């Protein structure tokens, strides 16, 4: 897990530069599979929506979805992507660790947000989710695994299980992959050229709100 949560300015700068390693121009295969398996229902929160790929996907399939990100540049990009595809998707600038008083959700999709938080912000994030999840709501977490090669912040299965305790039930933690684009910071470590696609080890957790 990261020692400290990266500052918002870092994400703003990455989105402004147009080279975010997590922006692949399509939804994560693991999230696509979740939808195909019928694991998404009701009102949906896309937490840390980034470029909006999952909000756009699910909105286009008829789901009631809100994508939120604390980077205004990310939300601008997400809205532009949705408009380019003719999808009337909803996005808001919001801090996922401070969602108190917001709308209530039945499903949360977290693709590569949980793993960026340090211990303190992770607790804030889980408490924030609790405040907007209806009883029985399901949170799906796709996070880079500690079995990976350092493509980004990594977490262990224990990190996930210990984060969700009181008022939560971790129903499953499966191994899967997270797709990204190799940037200059990771090319040498991964032994791949800049711009190459990579599928890194990841966790896919299913957590239910009591």
N, C-alpha and C positions, 0 to 999 in steps of 0.2 A: 504494500500500500504506500501511497506517497507520504512523505514526512510532513508536507504542508500542501493544502489545496492551492492549485495554480490560481493566480489573480485573474480577474475578469479581463484586464488589459491584454493579457497574453492571448486569450481567445479572440478578442476584438481584432488584435493585430494579425492573427493567423487567418481569420475569415477575410480581413481586408486584403491580405496578400494572395488569397485564392489558392492556397496550397495546403489546406488542412488534410492530414493523413487519414482522417476518418471520413472525409467527404468522398464517396466513391461514385456518386451520380446515380445511385440506385439504393433500394432498401437492403438492409442486411439479410442474407439468406435465412438466418435463424429466425428473424422476425416474420419473414414471408411464410415460413413453415408454421409458425405459431398460428397465424391467421388461417392457414389451410387446414389445420388440425382443430379449428373451432375453439381456440383457447382465448379469444378476444370477444368481449360482449359488452353491451350497455354503453354508458358514457366513458370515453377513453381519454386519458391524459398521456401525452407523449412528453415525458420529462427530459429536459435537455435535448430539445428537438433538433438543434443544429441546423443543417440545410433543409430540414423539413421532409426528408424522404419518406419517413414512416407516417407522418401526418397526412401527406399527400396520398400515399398508397391507401391508407385506411379510409380517408374521406372519399376517395374515388370509388371505394367498394361499398359505400353507404353507411359507414360508421359515423357516430357523433364524436368528433375528436377535437381536442384542443392541444396544440403544440406550444410549449413554453421553453424559453431559454433566457439566461440572464445576460447574454450578449446581444445588444441591439443590432449589431452587424449580422449576426447569425439570423435573427428574425427578418431582417431586410432581405437577406439571401433566400430564406425559406419562402417569403411572400413572392419574390420574383420567380422562383422555381415553380411555385404553384400556378401563378398567372401564365407562365410559359406553357404549362401543360393543360390549361383550361380547367383547373380544379379549384373550387371555391373553399379552400382550406382556411382554418382559423389559427392564428398565431398571436401570442402575446409575449412581451418582454416581462419576465418574472424570475425571481430567485427561487429555485426549487427547494431551498432550505427554509423558506419563509412563505409558505402557501396558506397560512392560517386565514380563515374567513373566505376562502375561495369557493368555487363550485365543488360539488361532490362527484366522485368517480367510481365506476365499477371495475375498471381495468386500468392499470398503469403499465406503460411500456417504457422501460429504461434501457436505452442502448448506449453503453459506454459513458454513463454519468456516475453511477455508484463508485466506480473505481478511481475517479479523480479526487475524491474527498479524503482528507485526513481524518483521524479518529474523531475529533471534535465536530467537524462539519458533517461527518457521516451520521452521528447521533442526531444532529439538527435535521438532517435530511429525512431520516426515518420518522422522527417526530412530526415533521412537516407532512409527510405522506399520510401519517395516521390521521391528521386533521382534515384531510380531504377525501379519504377513502371511506366508502360506505361499508357497513358490516358485511363481511363475505367477499369484499373486493379482492381482486388478485393483482399482485405486482409481479411483472416479468422482468428479470434483471439479466441483461447480457453484459458480461464484464470480462475483461482480459484476465486470463488465468496466470497464476504463478508458475505454471509449467511452460510459459512462453519465453521468448528470446529478448524481451525488453522493448517491444514495439511501442509500448506506452505504459501507463501505470498499471500494475498488476495486483490482484488480490487472491487470497486463498479461499478455499471452501469455508474454512473456519471464520474468516472475516465476514462472509455473508451470513452464516448461521448465527454468529454472536451479535450481529447488528440488529437482527429481527428477533426480539424475545417477547417482552410483555405485550400482549394484545396482538401478537402475530404467530403464525404457524408456517414454518418452512416446509412445504410439501415435497419439494424435490430440488436437487441441484445436479444438473446433468453436464457432461462435457460436450462442447460444441466448438465452433470456430467463429472468429470475428474477422471480417474482411477489411483491409485497409490498403492504402497506397503508400509505398515506400518513399520517404522524404530524405533529404540530405543528412538529417540527424541520425537516421537508422540504417542507411545503406551499407556502411562498413560492417556493422554488427550483424546484419542479416545476410550479408554476402550477396545482395541483390542490387540491381541498378535503380536509380531514382526513377519513380514513375511506375515501377512494377507493382502488380497486385500481389497481395500476400494474405493468406488465411492463417491467422494465429490462434493458438489454443485459447479457449474461453469457457466460462461457466454460463449456463442458462438456468437461472433459479426461478422457481415458482413459489411465491409467498402469499399467504392468505391473511386478510385482516379478520380478526375475531368479531 
